[in-house]
Amino acid sequence: MNARATFAMVRIRFGDEPSAGLMALALLGFANALKPNGSQAAAVAATIVVAGVAIAVGTTLRRASIARTTELRLFAAPLYGKEVARAQALVPCAISLALPLVLLLAYRPGAPLGPNAIAGLALGLVAATLVALGGTLRVGRNRAIYVAAALALGCTIALTALVLGRNGLLVGLLVAVVVAYAALRAFGETLARFDPID
Amino acid sequence: MSSDFAPILRAADATFAREGATLVAPFSLRVVPGERACLEAPDARVASLRARMLAGIVKVTSGTLSIGEFDPRIQPVQAKRLIGFVSAALAPGDGECPLDRATIEAHADLWDVDRALARAAAADVTVRLGLGGAYARALALTLIRPVALLVLDRPPPELEAIVSERLGLRCAVVSSRVTAPATLRTPFLKVSVA
């Protein structure tokens, strides 16, 4: 696939952005400007992580996002499922990464999330977003399973880096790479098999 | 004479089922270049599904369907390159506004067509059709490149009647249509042969 088709799909996908989810993630990032003390810092950090992953998953699975994923003109175009999957994943992942970017910009010594934890959160968000993308092609209970898996994976990767520091970040990196690769590949195969009947 | 041509579309007992329910009953069709055919269906959903099957978007679950030499289940990209598919669901914008440059260029990028050529082709189709509306715009977008098989999903009757003549199409044209069950002639009706 050429870069033109990829950018065309990114433009189509980005058509209804910036979304409320993007704004919420960016605003949440400013929580890193707080300087809570002692035990409060851990609670604030965990809240940012869980809320960030939940917003990213919710944004990926909102109605407009699902409509973009199942847009008929993409299925009519001469593109392989894996190519469409890669292009479709770019915008949700970029939106998710708005949170760690703002967290990093707002970071000052003593902030709830340090650089390692922010990097771990970025990994968790990308993995969660890619798993959640698979849910856009499913309905009912199957979609709920994808939502649960995305939330659990994203929070686990991010919290591991938050709690265990650099070692946790390395473990998170390993898990995130494996999960992201498998999720993107599965999304591509599902797109190739998907029949847009509605 | 037209039967001497290799068919661009062959469907033999093509069926679509999901979760045990047959959504599209088996139908067979053979269309050669230059020929026009119309698939009649009792409701909009079946009509749309049949058109999507012929366009390689929805894969047949039993029977066979081939576009040129390609089976859309195995070679979807090669098959789709031969097909132009127009659906009301693909129609960009509302009302009578003309096709905008960004829409044409996004479509050209998706299909790897030169942007300037795409704009010229879309403008040419729009002028020749002489019709406004979302469906005509979707048709103009589809015809920014040459197609061997044009699949029209429930086109407006006034557009369906003039499309081949006004555009001078040499490709095969298959349209789907919703027909009241009492007057239904299943599984398909070949309208004319060029």
Interface residues (C-beta under 8 A of the other chain):
Chain A: N2 R4 A5 F7 A8 M9 R11 I12 L72 R73 L74 F75 A76 A77 P78 L79 Y80 A192 R193 D195 P196 I197
Chain B: F16 R18 L23 L49 R52 A55 I57 V58 K59 P76 V77 Q78 K80 R81 I83 F85 S87 A89 L90 A106 H107 D109 L110 W111 D112
